[in-house]
């Protein structure tokens, strides 16, 4: 299993395979490996100390940023993520990004974005669809239809605490019309939009 891996020149941390969604397009439905990882399917969730030890095996300074993104939703382990982020800032001083589905507040049943302040430099939220019903049909969130509005609220909230916020969609997973609706929502919220 791979805890830390290189993917297209980025240094990634794979904290968990748990996720509140079962997205139709999720890459873990098709392969166990990605980039330099032999397998991103974890046989156990790594401890904070295990992640630190793994990071020490890499030339972290050679990377522009460290990204929390694996075969699960990294905010499922928010306390551990924040502890590791503190370590990265202290030991390496590198920018840190979280790739997320944006449902941390539903996972933890509280507002989580203030906890990112001063630690996380960028957040990329997978918007994935143009409305709640389409999001439900594509991503199958365990929280049901309220998930979409919760994700939009997360985007608005996280802008207050994180300098760089982006949203993304998977180009082949939604119609051109829905893609443009998502682009317009991102522009309205004042965040960067990309098709991945």
N, C-alpha and C positions, 0 to 999 in steps of 0.2 A: 504494500500500500504506500502511496505517496502523500506526504503531509505538505511538503514544500516542493514546488515545481516551476519550471520555466515554460512559458507559453508565449510565442512570438516576441521574445525579448523582455517580457514582464516577469516579475517574481511573484508567485501566487501562493496563498496559504489555504489549504483544504481542511477546514475545521470539523465538518459534519456532513453526513449524507441525508440528514433530516431536512424536510422542506414542507411548508404548509400547502404547497401546490403540486400538481402532477401535470405539468405543461406538456401538451401534445408533442412539441418540438424538442423537448429536453434532450440534450446530447447523451445523457447517461442512459437513455433508452436504446442507444445504438452502439456505444463503445465504453469500455472501462478505462481507456487511456486517453490522454490528451497532452500535447507538448512533450516535455521530458518525463512525464509521470508514467510509471509502469502500470499503476492502477490507482484511480481516484476513488474506488470503492473501498471504504475504510472497514477494517475488521474490528476497530474500536475508535472512539473519539479521542484524539490525542489530548493529553494534559497540556497545560500551559508550559510546563518544564520540557515536555517532549518537543513542543513547537520551538521553544528557545534553542534547544540543542540542535534541532534540524536547521534553524537559521544560521547557527554558527558554522555549519558545513558549507555554506554558500558565501560567495563574495557579494554581500548585500550592497556594498558601495558601488558596484558595477551597474546597478539597476536604477532607473529613474524614479520608480515608486514600488511599493509593496501593496499587493491587492488581495483582499480577502474574497476569495471566490473558488469554490470547488464543486463537488457534486451534491451540494445541499445549500440551504439558505444560511449564510454565516451568522445572521442575527439570532438564529436559534440558540446560539451560544454567546450571547451578548456580553455577559460578565467576563468570560475568557477572552473574547475578542478585544475588549477594552484593556485588559491587563497586558495582552500581547502587544497591542498598539503602544502602550506606555513604554514597554521594553524596547520596541523598535525606535521610538523617538529618542529615548535615552542612549541607546547603544549605537544607533546608526544615523539618526537625524533625517530619515527619509520620509518623503510624502507617503501618505497611506490612503488607499481607496477601498471602499466597500462596493461590491456588486450585489444588488439586493432586489428582491421582489417587492419591497416596500411595505411589508406587513408586520414589521417588528412590534408596533403598538398593539396589534391584535394578539400576537404571540405572547407578549408580556402583560397585556391588559393594563397598560399605562403608557404615557407619553415617553418615548425613549430618546428622541432627537437631542435634547439638551445634553445628554451624556456624551455625545460625540464632539462637543465643543473643545477646541484646542488639541484634539487627538487625531481626528479624521480630516483629511484635506479635500477629499472628493468622494461623492456618492453617485453611483450610476443605478438608476431605478428602472427595472424592466416593466414598462407600461403595458406593452404587448397587445393591447386592444383599445378600441375606441369607446366602449361603453360596458356597463356592468354585466349585462347578459352575455355579450360576446366574450368578455374576459372569463366569465364562469365556464363557458363552453370550451374555451381554448386551454385555460390554465387549471381548472378544477380546484380552486382554493377550498380548503376545508372549512373556511369561515363563511362560505356562501356569497350571496350577492352583495353583502355589505363590504366585501373585500376591495372592490374597485374604488369606492369613495374613500376608504381608509388609506389606500395607496396614494390617491391624489392628495389627501390631507398630509400624508407623510412627506410628499414632495414639497408642499408649501411650507411645512414646519421645518424641514431639514435645511432649507435655504437660510434660515436664521442663524444656524450654528456651523455650517460647513461651507467653505468658500466656493467650491466647484460642484455644481449639481447638474446631472444630465439624465435624460430619459431615453429609452431605446425600445425598438420593436424589432421583431424578426421578419425581414422582408417577405419571405415566402409563406408566412403564416397568416397574413391578413390581406384583405383587398386593398387596391390602390386608394380607394375612397376612404377606408378606415385608417390607412397610413397617413393620409393628409389630415384627417381629423386629429390624430395623435400629434402630428407636427404642429397643428394650430393650437392645441392645448398646451404643448410645451412652450410655444412662443408666448402665449397668454400668461403663463406662469413665470416666464423669464428664465427658462433653463435651456440648456443645449439639447438638441434632438439628434439622434442618429439611428440609422437602419443597420442592423447587424446581420 
